[in-house]
Amino acid sequence: MQWFFKEQVRSHGWYTAALRRYAKALHAQLAADQALLIDVAGQLFARPVLEEKALAVTMLQPSLGHFGAGEFRRFETWLGR
């Protein structure tokens, strides 16, 4: 994976299919509490490992239609990470 990125990237080496399955399961557990779902995603996105960021984004994806301007402003603060 490192050949794809110009900067050094930390990785667990997780396979994408497994990450997506886990993200789906996490979303199912947390979706009833949107604030908790976003908090967990924020904690994952703050981590330095690529797959943890991907897990956060993939976990949020099924709920995108339920988020408003406030949530998207919060997501924008994550972009520098």
C-alpha positions as CSV (number, residue, x, y, z in Angstrom):
1,M,0.0,0.0,0.0
2,Q,2.8,2.4,0.7
3,W,3.8,2.7,-2.9
4,F,0.4,4.5,-3.5
5,F,1.1,7.3,-1.0
6,K,3.8,10.0,-1.2
7,E,3.9,10.4,2.6
8,Q,4.5,7.7,5.1
9,V,1.3,5.8,6.0
10,R,0.6,3.7,9.0
11,S,-1.6,0.6,8.2
12,H,-2.9,-2.5,10.0
13,G,-3.0,-4.3,6.7
14,W,-6.8,-5.0,7.0
15,Y,-8.6,-6.2,3.9
16,T,-11.2,-3.9,2.5
17,A,-14.0,-6.5,2.5
18,A,-13.5,-7.3,6.2
19,L,-13.4,-3.6,7.0
20,R,-16.7,-3.0,5.2
21,R,-18.3,-5.9,7.1
22,Y,-17.1,-4.6,10.4
23,A,-18.3,-1.0,9.5
24,K,-21.7,-2.3,8.6
25,A,-21.9,-4.2,12.0
26,L,-20.8,-1.1,13.9
27,H,-23.3,1.1,12.1
28,A,-26.1,-1.4,13.0
29,Q,-25.1,-1.2,16.7
30,L,-24.7,2.6,16.8
31,A,-27.2,4.1,14.3
32,A,-30.0,4.5,16.9
33,D,-27.8,7.1,18.7
34,Q,-26.6,9.4,16.0
35,A,-24.5,11.5,18.4
36,L,-22.7,8.3,19.6
37,L,-22.2,7.1,16.0
38,I,-20.5,10.4,15.1
39,D,-18.5,10.5,18.3
40,V,-17.1,7.0,17.6
41,A,-16.3,8.0,14.0
42,G,-14.6,11.1,15.2
43,Q,-12.4,9.1,17.6
44,L,-11.5,6.7,14.8
45,F,-10.8,9.5,12.3
46,A,-8.4,11.1,14.8
47,R,-6.3,7.9,14.9
48,P,-3.1,7.8,12.8
49,V,-3.8,4.5,11.1
50,L,-5.3,4.6,7.6
51,E,-7.8,1.8,8.1
52,E,-9.3,3.4,11.2
53,K,-10.1,6.5,9.2
54,A,-11.6,4.3,6.5
55,L,-13.6,2.5,9.1
56,A,-15.0,5.8,10.4
57,V,-16.0,7.0,6.9
58,T,-17.5,3.6,5.9
59,M,-19.4,3.4,9.2
60,L,-21.0,6.8,8.6
61,Q,-21.9,6.2,5.0
62,P,-25.4,4.5,5.5
63,S,-26.5,7.5,7.6
64,L,-25.4,10.3,5.3
65,G,-29.0,11.1,4.3
66,H,-29.9,11.8,8.0
67,F,-27.1,14.3,8.6
68,G,-27.6,18.0,8.5
69,A,-25.4,21.1,8.1
70,G,-24.2,20.8,11.7
71,E,-22.9,17.3,11.2
72,F,-21.2,18.2,7.9
73,R,-19.5,21.2,9.6
74,R,-18.1,18.8,12.2
75,F,-17.0,16.4,9.4
76,E,-15.1,19.3,7.8
77,T,-13.1,19.8,10.9
78,W,-11.8,16.2,10.5
79,L,-10.3,16.9,7.0
80,G,-7.0,18.1,8.3
81,R,-6.4,14.9,10.0
